[in-house]
């Protein structure tokens, strides 16, 4: 019964490359910066914290495959989580209707990375297999996590009260790298909720980073 209530209450509104600008910022600025900074490790850790039916994490995965061939041979640890088991099942299947692929997905990318099967569009296996989906309730305790380079938590916290938002941001501050990026929705902010983060004003589009620790600040 509890599971049925959760499934009925979750918001699943999403689309490929939703809002456009955050993904342009990822492609043009953020991902190139992270790739440059991780040249020695040759690893990127990416987490989408509320993946709904999978369009957001798959949009990022398509970006990685389409525009960053230099990542071949890197270890990309791409995790996507959601509270809804129904949505996780849909995400893992990566099959979308014509309406779903028509919302935000450019036609060249659709034709390159999807194939039609039984009236649906099936995402190619190499992109689908790049993302690991698992269950997570953001409000409850979190499992042990790696240090994330990129955390996407867009259009999720608007549904929580301020105490829960503050708790979630505090947890993210503990698992994100010092030079990593947190991406929030356009109506979301860390202001007056957690003072660990500062908005990356030059990037716009809802990108945040940890404030430098005192020992990292230049001497006066």
C-alpha positions in Angstrom: 0.0 0.0 0.0 2.8 2.4 0.9 4.5 1.8 -2.4 1.2 2.4 -4.3 0.8 5.8 -2.5 4.4 6.8 -3.4 3.8 5.9 -7.1 0.6 7.9 -7.1 2.2 11.0 -5.6 5.5 11.3 -7.5 5.8 13.9 -10.2 7.2 12.5 -13.4 7.2 15.5 -15.6 10.4 15.5 -17.7 11.7 15.7 -21.2 14.8 15.3 -23.2 17.2 18.3 -23.0 14.6 20.1 -20.8 15.0 23.9 -20.8 17.9 23.6 -23.4 20.2 26.2 -21.7 21.5 24.0 -18.9 22.5 21.3 -21.5 24.2 23.9 -23.7 26.2 25.1 -20.6 27.1 21.5 -19.9 28.3 20.9 -23.5 30.1 24.1 -24.0 31.6 24.9 -20.6 31.1 22.5 -17.7 31.9 19.1 -19.2 35.0 20.5 -21.0 36.2 21.9 -17.8 35.7 18.7 -15.8 37.4 16.7 -18.6 40.4 18.9 -18.5 40.6 18.7 -14.7 40.3 14.9 -14.6 42.9 14.2 -17.3 45.1 12.3 -14.8 42.3 10.2 -13.2 40.5 9.6 -16.5 37.3 9.2 -14.5 34.0 11.2 -14.1 31.4 10.6 -11.5 27.9 11.9 -12.4 24.7 11.6 -10.5 21.2 12.5 -11.5 19.2 12.5 -8.2 15.7 12.3 -9.5 15.6 10.7 -12.9 11.9 10.2 -13.4 11.5 8.2 -16.7 15.1 8.7 -17.7 15.1 11.5 -20.2 17.4 13.8 -18.1 20.3 11.3 -17.5 20.0 10.0 -21.0 20.2 13.5 -22.3 23.6 13.9 -20.5 24.7 10.4 -21.7 23.9 11.4 -25.3 26.0 14.6 -24.9 28.9 12.6 -23.6 28.8 10.1 -26.6 28.0 12.7 -29.2 30.4 15.5 -28.4 33.3 14.1 -26.3 35.0 11.2 -28.2 38.1 11.9 -26.0 36.2 10.1 -23.2 36.7 6.7 -24.9 38.8 4.7 -22.4 37.7 6.7 -19.4 35.7 5.3 -16.6 32.3 7.1 -16.5 30.5 6.3 -13.3 27.0 7.6 -14.1 24.3 6.9 -11.5 20.6 7.9 -11.7 18.2 7.4 -8.8 14.5 7.9 -8.2 12.0 7.1 -5.5 9.5 5.5 -8.0 10.1 1.8 -8.9 7.8 2.2 -11.8 9.8 5.1 -13.2 13.1 3.1 -12.7 11.7 0.2 -14.7 10.7 2.6 -17.5 14.2 4.3 -17.4 16.0 1.0 -17.6 13.9 0.0 -20.6 14.7 3.3 -22.4 11.7 3.0 -24.8 9.8 6.2 -25.5 6.8 7.2 -27.4 6.7 9.6 -30.4 5.4 12.4 -28.2 8.2 11.9 -25.6 11.0 12.0 -28.2 9.4 15.0 -29.9 9.7 17.0 -26.8 13.2 18.5 -26.8 15.2 15.8 -28.7 16.7 17.2 -31.9 15.9 15.1 -34.9 19.5 14.3 -35.8 20.1 12.9 -32.3 16.9 10.9 -32.4 17.8 9.3 -35.7 21.4 8.6 -34.6 20.8 7.2 -31.1 17.4 5.6 -31.3 15.7 3.0 -33.4 12.0 2.3 -33.9 10.6 -0.8 -32.5 6.9 -1.7 -32.3 5.8 1.9 -32.5 8.3 3.1 -29.8 11.8 4.6 -30.0 14.4 2.4 -28.4 17.6 4.1 -27.1 20.8 2.4 -28.4 22.4 0.0 -26.0 25.7 1.8 -25.6 24.0 4.9 -24.3 21.4 3.0 -22.3 24.1 0.9 -20.7 26.1 4.0 -19.7 23.6 4.9 -16.9 23.0 2.8 -13.8 19.6 3.3 -12.3 18.8 2.5 -8.6 16.2 3.3 -6.0 16.7 6.2 -3.6 14.4 8.3 -1.4 16.2 11.6 -1.1 14.5 12.4 2.2 15.8 9.2 3.9 19.4 8.1 4.6 21.7 7.9 1.6 24.1 5.0 0.8 27.8 5.5 0.7 28.6 7.6 -2.4 31.7 8.4 -4.5 32.8 12.0 -4.7 30.6 13.4 -7.5 31.9 15.7 -10.2 28.4 16.6 -11.4 25.1 16.4 -9.6 21.8 17.1 -11.3 18.9 17.7 -9.0 16.7 19.8 -11.2 13.1 20.6 -10.4 12.9 18.3 -7.4 13.4 20.4 -4.3 10.5 22.7 -5.2 8.3 19.9 -3.7 10.0 19.9 -0.3 9.8 22.2 2.6 12.8 24.3 3.6 14.1 21.9 6.3 14.2 19.0 3.9 15.8 21.2 1.2 18.5 22.2 3.7 19.2 18.6 4.7 19.5 17.5 1.1 21.9 20.3 0.3 24.0 19.6 3.3 24.3 16.0 2.2 25.2 17.0 -1.3 27.9 19.3 0.1 29.5 16.3 1.7 29.5 14.1 -1.5 30.4 16.6 -4.2 34.0 17.4 -5.2 35.4 20.8 -4.3 35.5 21.8 -8.0 32.3 19.9 -9.0 29.0 21.3 -10.1 25.5 21.1 -8.7 22.7 21.8 -11.2 19.3 23.0 -9.9 16.1 24.0 -11.7 15.4 27.5 -12.7 13.0 28.0 -9.7 15.4 26.5 -7.2 18.2 28.0 -5.1 20.5 27.3 -2.2 20.0 30.8 -0.9 19.0 30.9 2.8 19.1 27.1 2.8 22.7 26.1 2.8 25.7 28.4 2.9 28.2 25.8 1.5 27.2 26.7 -2.1 27.6 29.7 -4.3 25.9 30.3 -7.6 28.2 30.1 -10.6 27.0 33.5 -11.9 29.0 33.3 -15.2 27.2 30.0 -16.1 23.6 31.0 -15.3 21.2 28.1 -15.9 21.2 27.0 -12.2 24.8 25.9 -11.7 26.3 26.0 -8.2 29.6 25.2 -6.7 31.0 24.8 -3.2 32.4 27.9 -1.7 36.2 27.8 -1.3 37.3 26.6 2.2 39.3 29.2 4.2 42.6 27.4 3.5 41.9 27.6 -0.2 41.4 31.4 -0.2 44.3 33.6 -1.4 46.3 35.5 1.3 45.4 39.2 1.6 
